[in-house]
């Protein structure tokens, strides 16, 4: 692969001519060479294999097409993929990386970061720009909400549903043939499992989340 100081052959895949023109100007100023351009998946598949590209810049929005679908094919040619996109959400970043992209730079960041990315990819190293790194970190730090039914037994869900409907403890005890004390024991367990603040918090939760008498 070409040494970064000598420049690299780069193929641009973006459906906006102005973006490709701007990238060409940026790259040629740093001794890199744009060895081809494409604005769609079809044109990429036609032109990229014989281009001699050492890196492919890829936008993820190609009109009605998704650039994600192109990543495996480009990687299959032995060409490192650098995503250059407006998409900064963790899900898209992970999909791109999972498909094989080695680098990812946001279009909201300074263009100079693309030059840093080129140097890293030429050396065989992955590169994520600061905004992309933050987007990935944010997505990994979010804990998916746990559904109530995953935490509570069937009986606990039934009692919680009845509480949400306004049924009293005696009504619940009669409905299931258990004592009022047992109903209270169930509710104490639910409070602990859901991390609620006592019976008042449980009742508020039951009312806000109630859907049917059969559970949540």
Buried (B, 14 or more C-beta within 10 A) or exposed (E): EEEBEEBBBBBBBBBEEEBBEEBBEBBEEBEBBBBBBBBBBEBBBEBBBEBEBBBBBBBBBBEEBBBBEBBEBBBEEEBBBBBBBEBBEBEBBBBBBEBBBBBBBBBEBEBEBBBBBBBBBBEEEEBBBEBBBBBBEEBEEEEEEEEBEEBBEEEBBBBBBBBBEEBEBEEBBEBBEBEEEBBBEBBEBBBEEBEBEEEEEBBEBBEEEBEEEEBB
